Amino acid sequence: QVRLVESGGGLVQAGGSLRLSCVVSGSIFRFSAMDWYRQAPGKERTLVATISSISSGSRTYYVDAVKGRFTISRDNAKNTLYLQMNNLKPEDTAMYYCAQEGRYWGQGTQVTVSS
């Protein structure tokens, strides 16, 4: 059974930083593409960043809204996905979810950025 557990969310002032983690169990993590999504209240869930599998070179992709501020990475030895978020803005406030291959999802971790 695949399980994804996010952590690291919290309340931070604008301009601050947070690092989200997602621990994956029950699957061959290093061969899976992984994504971070977010969902703000009253809005649809949208992609934030993605990282390909180790066999595909762990290539990264970011939506324009977070380019230059967020960094997605993975530690295949720890089966853990990360999202380093710097220079946070109030519009980054959302529930953040990790996903594996678009099929398996975590429960989410809340990020709140105050102005």
N, C-alpha and C positions, 0 to 999 in steps of 0.2 A: 504494500500500500504506500503510495507516494504521499509525503507530507511536507508542507512548506510552512515555516514559522518565521514571521518577520518580527523585528525588534528595532529599537533605536529612535522611534518617533518621540515627539515632545513639543514643548512650547519654547519658541526662541524669538528673539527680536529680529527685526529686519536687519540684514547684513550679517547675521550669524550663520553658523554652520551646524549640520547634523550629519551623522553617518548611519544609514540604515543597513541592517543585516537581514539575510534570509537564509536560514539553515534548511537544507533539503535532505530528506531521508527516503529510502525505499526506491531509489532509482539510480541509474548510472549518471551521476551529475555531470561529469566532465564531457559527456557526449551529447548534452542537451543544450539547446539555445535557451537563454533565460531573459526575461523582461521585467522591467519595472513599469507599473501603471499607476495612475492616480485618479481619484474621483472626488471632486469638490461637491459640497451640498447642492442638490438640485441639478447637477450636471452629469453628463455621461462619463463613464470610465474611459480614459485615454492613455495611450502609450507615452511613456516618458523616455525610456532608453532600452536598448537591447544589446546583448552580447552573444555572439555565436559560440558554438561548441569549440572545444579544443582542437578537434579535427578540422574545423573550418577557420582556425587561426585566431579565435577569440576576438573577432572583429566587433567594433562597437558602432552604435548608431544612436543619435540623440535628436529629439524634436527641437525645433529652432528655439523654443521658449526657454530651454535649459542649457543650450550649447554654451560652453565656456564657463559654466557654473557648476554643473553636475558631472560626476565621473562614475561610470559603472565599471565594476571589476568583479573578478571571481577568484576564489582560492579553491582549486579543485581538490587539494589535499584535505581541506576542511569541509568540503561540500557546502560552501557558503558563497552567497552572492552579496555584493555590497553596492550601496549607492551613496557616494560622498556628495553632499550638497553644500555648496558654499554660496556666499552672498545671497542668502535667502530673501525672498520678497513676499509680501502679504498674499500675492496671487498664487504662491506655491502651497498655500494652505489646502490640505486635502487628506484623504485616507490614501495611503500608499500600499500597493499590493505587489508582490512578486509573483511571477508566473513561469511555468516550465512548459516550453513548446506550445504555449497557448491553451494547454489542456488542464493543467493542475494549478491551483491557486492557493495562496495563503489567506489568512484571516484579515490581514491588513494591520497597518500601524499608523496612528494619527500624527500628522505634522501640522502644527499651527504656528504661523508666523505673525507676530504683532508688529504694527507700524509705529 
